């Protein structure tokens, strides 16, 4: 974290991140409107998260000061609490979802980024069919191949094609991954490129559009954008120094 960022207001931090997003899009020849910034509020209080929603800071471009902001949480229980306090936000669940928390979590979220097993996928499909509205989800893929991380193995994703195409209770919007931490973000590029290639193959095989790639965090989001990210999940760069005690 750049010490200079600690001296900036919350709004100024968002603007600084957007400058970096715009430059990364320019290097990749992409439109900045393709990228959504999901502000990850897992380390901050309800009050700080509320300040994001009320400050008019942009999470989609160029709609600065207009529309809801996109906020992300790792834990369903924390999402429940903050969504109750900030119902105007578009909430994203980016951490593991237990099946017994589906019923309370799904109505609160815009997108679940972290469907990490067939069991969870089928449980969400059943819930979506029961309520008569598909659940928007991303499949989490462990492209970094770290044992401590969950998600589908990359080599298993192509074999899911027929199952995915047949599901009616979920709307599969794309894939998500988290790269291993590296001091040099360039080392994350192969992870992000692999997810994009998996998404492209899965879209061809299933006929689904799969528009989203959720990848990139504070240390590597610019490389992720260069490799096709449409959703970047940023916490530390926005909220360092504002964490709860």
C-alpha positions as CSV (number, residue, x, y, z in Angstrom):
1,X,0.0,0.0,0.0
2,X,1.4,3.4,-1.0
3,X,1.6,5.6,2.1
4,X,0.4,8.4,0.0
5,X,-3.0,6.6,-0.3
6,X,-3.5,6.9,3.5
7,X,-3.6,10.7,3.1
8,X,-6.4,10.6,0.6
9,X,-10.1,10.8,1.2
10,X,-12.2,7.8,0.4
11,X,-13.5,9.5,-2.7
12,X,-10.0,10.4,-3.8
13,X,-8.9,6.7,-3.3
14,X,-11.7,5.6,-5.7
15,X,-10.7,8.2,-8.2
16,X,-7.0,7.1,-8.0
17,X,-8.1,3.5,-8.6
18,X,-10.2,4.5,-11.6
19,X,-7.3,6.3,-13.1
20,X,-5.3,3.0,-13.0
21,X,-8.3,1.1,-14.4
22,X,-8.6,3.6,-17.3
23,X,-4.9,3.3,-18.1
24,X,-5.0,-0.5,-18.0
25,X,-8.1,-0.5,-20.3
26,X,-6.2,1.8,-22.7
27,X,-3.2,-0.6,-22.8
28,X,-5.5,-3.5,-23.6
29,X,-7.6,-1.6,-26.2
30,X,-10.7,-2.1,-24.1
31,X,-13.5,0.2,-23.2
32,X,-13.5,1.3,-19.5
33,X,-17.2,0.7,-19.5
34,X,-16.6,-3.0,-19.6
35,X,-15.1,-3.0,-16.1
36,X,-16.9,-2.9,-12.7
37,X,-15.0,-2.1,-9.5
38,X,-16.3,-4.2,-6.7
39,X,-15.3,-2.5,-3.4
40,X,-14.6,-5.2,-0.9
41,X,-15.7,-4.1,2.5
42,X,-14.8,-7.2,4.5
43,X,-12.3,-5.3,6.8
44,X,-14.3,-2.2,7.4
45,X,-17.2,-1.1,9.5
46,X,-20.8,-0.6,8.4
47,X,-20.1,3.1,8.7
48,X,-17.2,3.1,6.3
49,X,-19.1,0.9,3.8
50,X,-22.1,3.3,4.1
51,X,-19.8,6.2,3.3
52,X,-18.9,4.5,0.0
53,X,-22.6,4.3,-0.8
54,X,-23.3,7.9,0.1
55,X,-20.2,9.7,-1.2
56,X,-21.1,9.4,-4.8
57,X,-17.9,7.4,-5.6
58,X,-18.1,5.5,-8.9
59,X,-18.0,1.7,-9.1
60,X,-19.1,1.7,-12.8
61,X,-17.8,4.2,-15.3
62,X,-18.8,6.9,-16.3
63,X,-21.8,6.9,-14.0
64,X,-20.1,8.8,-11.3
65,X,-22.5,9.8,-8.6
66,X,-25.4,8.0,-10.2
67,X,-26.9,4.6,-9.4
68,X,-26.0,2.0,-6.7
69,X,-22.4,1.1,-5.8
70,X,-21.0,-2.4,-6.0
71,X,-19.8,-3.8,-2.7
72,X,-18.4,-7.2,-2.0
73,X,-18.2,-9.4,1.2
74,X,-16.5,-12.7,1.9
75,X,-18.7,-14.0,4.7
76,X,-22.5,-14.3,4.3
77,X,-23.2,-13.2,7.9
78,X,-21.3,-10.0,7.3
79,X,-23.1,-9.4,4.0
80,X,-26.4,-9.9,5.8
81,X,-25.5,-7.2,8.3
82,X,-24.2,-4.7,5.9
83,X,-26.9,-5.3,3.3
84,X,-29.5,-4.5,6.0
85,X,-27.7,-1.2,6.7
86,X,-27.0,-0.4,3.0
87,X,-29.9,-1.8,0.9
88,X,-29.2,0.6,-1.9
89,X,-25.9,-1.2,-2.8
90,X,-25.4,-4.0,-5.3
91,X,-24.0,-6.7,-3.1
92,X,-21.6,-9.3,-4.3
93,X,-20.7,-12.5,-2.4
94,X,-17.1,-13.2,-3.1
95,X,-16.4,-15.8,-0.5
96,X,-17.5,-19.4,0.2
97,X,-21.3,-19.9,0.5
98,X,-22.5,-22.8,2.7
99,X,-25.7,-24.5,1.4
100,X,-27.6,-23.8,4.6
101,X,-27.1,-20.0,4.0
102,X,-28.4,-20.0,0.5
103,X,-32.0,-19.0,1.4
104,X,-31.0,-15.9,3.4
105,X,-28.1,-14.8,1.1
106,X,-29.4,-15.1,-2.4
107,X,-32.2,-12.5,-2.2
108,X,-29.6,-9.9,-1.0
109,X,-27.0,-10.3,-3.7
110,X,-26.6,-9.2,-7.3
111,X,-24.0,-11.9,-8.0
112,X,-22.4,-14.8,-6.3
113,X,-18.8,-15.0,-7.5
114,X,-17.7,-18.1,-5.6
115,X,-19.6,-21.2,-6.7
116,X,-16.8,-23.6,-5.9
117,X,-18.4,-27.1,-6.2
118,X,-21.1,-29.0,-8.1
119,X,-22.9,-29.6,-4.8
120,X,-23.3,-25.9,-4.2
121,X,-24.1,-25.3,-7.9
122,X,-26.9,-27.9,-7.8
123,X,-28.3,-26.5,-4.5
124,X,-28.4,-23.0,-6.0
125,X,-30.1,-24.4,-9.1
126,X,-32.7,-26.1,-6.9
127,X,-33.3,-22.9,-5.0
128,X,-33.6,-20.8,-8.2
129,X,-36.1,-23.2,-9.6
130,X,-38.1,-23.2,-6.4
131,X,-38.4,-19.4,-6.3
132,X,-39.0,-19.1,-10.0
133,X,-36.0,-16.9,-10.7
134,X,-32.5,-18.0,-11.7
135,X,-29.6,-17.2,-9.3
136,X,-26.8,-15.2,-11.0
137,X,-23.5,-17.0,-10.3
138,X,-19.9,-17.3,-11.4
139,X,-17.9,-20.5,-11.1
140,X,-14.8,-20.2,-9.0
141,X,-11.8,-21.9,-10.6
142,X,-8.5,-22.5,-8.8
143,X,-6.2,-21.5,-11.7
144,X,-3.4,-20.8,-9.3
145,X,-3.6,-24.5,-8.2
146,X,-3.0,-23.6,-4.5
147,X,-4.1,-26.4,-2.1
148,X,-5.4,-23.9,0.4
149,X,-7.9,-22.4,-2.1
150,X,-11.2,-23.8,-3.1
151,X,-12.8,-23.9,-6.5
152,X,-13.1,-26.2,-9.5
153,X,-9.8,-27.6,-10.9
154,X,-9.2,-26.0,-14.3
155,X,-8.9,-29.3,-16.0
156,X,-12.4,-30.3,-14.8
157,X,-14.2,-27.2,-16.1
158,X,-14.6,-28.3,-19.8
159,X,-16.3,-31.5,-18.6
160,X,-19.1,-29.5,-17.0
161,X,-20.4,-28.2,-20.3
162,X,-23.4,-30.4,-20.7
163,X,-24.5,-30.0,-17.0
164,X,-24.2,-26.3,-17.1
165,X,-26.2,-26.0,-20.3
166,X,-29.0,-28.0,-18.8
167,X,-29.4,-25.9,-15.6
168,X,-32.4,-23.6,-15.3
169,X,-32.3,-22.4,-11.7
170,X,-29.0,-20.6,-12.1
171,X,-27.7,-18.0,-14.6
172,X,-24.1,-18.7,-15.1
173,X,-22.5,-15.4,-15.9
174,X,-18.9,-16.4,-16.1
175,X,-15.9,-17.5,-14.1
176,X,-13.9,-16.2,-11.1
177,X,-10.3,-16.8,-9.9
178,X,-7.8,-15.5,-7.4
179,X,-4.1,-15.5,-8.3
180,X,-1.4,-16.4,-5.9
181,X,0.2,-13.3,-4.3
182,X,3.3,-12.1,-6.0
183,X,5.4,-9.0,-5.4
184,X,5.5,-8.6,-9.2
185,X,1.9,-8.7,-10.6
186,X,3.2,-9.8,-14.0
187,X,3.6,-13.2,-12.4
188,X,-0.2,-13.4,-12.1
189,X,-0.8,-13.0,-15.8
190,X,-0.7,-16.7,-16.7
191,X,-3.4,-17.4,-14.1
192,X,-5.7,-14.7,-15.5
193,X,-5.0,-15.7,-19.1
194,X,-5.9,-19.3,-18.3
195,X,-9.3,-18.3,-16.8
196,X,-10.1,-16.3,-19.9
197,X,-9.2,-19.2,-22.1
198,X,-11.4,-21.5,-20.0
199,X,-14.3,-19.1,-20.2
200,X,-13.9,-18.8,-24.0
201,X,-13.9,-22.6,-24.4
202,X,-16.8,-23.1,-22.0
203,X,-18.9,-20.4,-23.9
204,X,-18.2,-22.2,-27.2
205,X,-19.1,-25.6,-25.7
206,X,-22.3,-24.6,-23.9
207,X,-23.7,-21.8,-26.0
208,X,-23.9,-19.6,-22.9
209,X,-22.6,-16.0,-23.2
210,X,-20.6,-16.0,-20.0
211,X,-19.8,-12.3,-20.1
212,X,-18.0,-11.9,-16.8
213,X,-14.5,-12.7,-15.6
214,X,-14.0,-11.8,-11.9
215,X,-10.3,-11.6,-11.3
216,X,-7.8,-9.1,-10.0
217,X,-7.4,-7.6,-6.5
218,X,-5.4,-4.7,-5.1
219,X,-2.0,-6.1,-6.0
220,X,-2.7,-7.3,-9.5
221,X,-6.0,-5.8,-10.9
222,X,-4.3,-3.9,-13.7
223,X,-2.8,-7.1,-15.2
224,X,-6.2,-8.8,-14.7
225,X,-7.9,-6.0,-16.7
226,X,-5.3,-6.4,-19.5
227,X,-6.3,-10.1,-19.6
228,X,-10.0,-9.5,-19.8
229,X,-11.4,-8.9,-16.3
230,X,-14.8,-7.4,-16.2
231,X,-15.1,-7.4,-12.4
232,X,-12.1,-6.4,-10.2
233,X,-12.4,-7.0,-6.4
234,X,-10.5,-4.3,-4.5
235,X,-10.3,-3.8,-0.8
236,X,-6.8,-2.9,0.6
237,X,-6.1,-0.1,-1.9
238,X,-9.4,1.5,-1.1
239,X,-9.7,0.9,2.7
240,X,-6.2,0.5,4.2
241,X,-6.0,2.4,7.4
242,X,-9.8,2.4,7.8
243,X,-10.1,-1.2,9.0
244,X,-12.1,-2.1,12.1
245,X,-10.0,-2.6,15.2
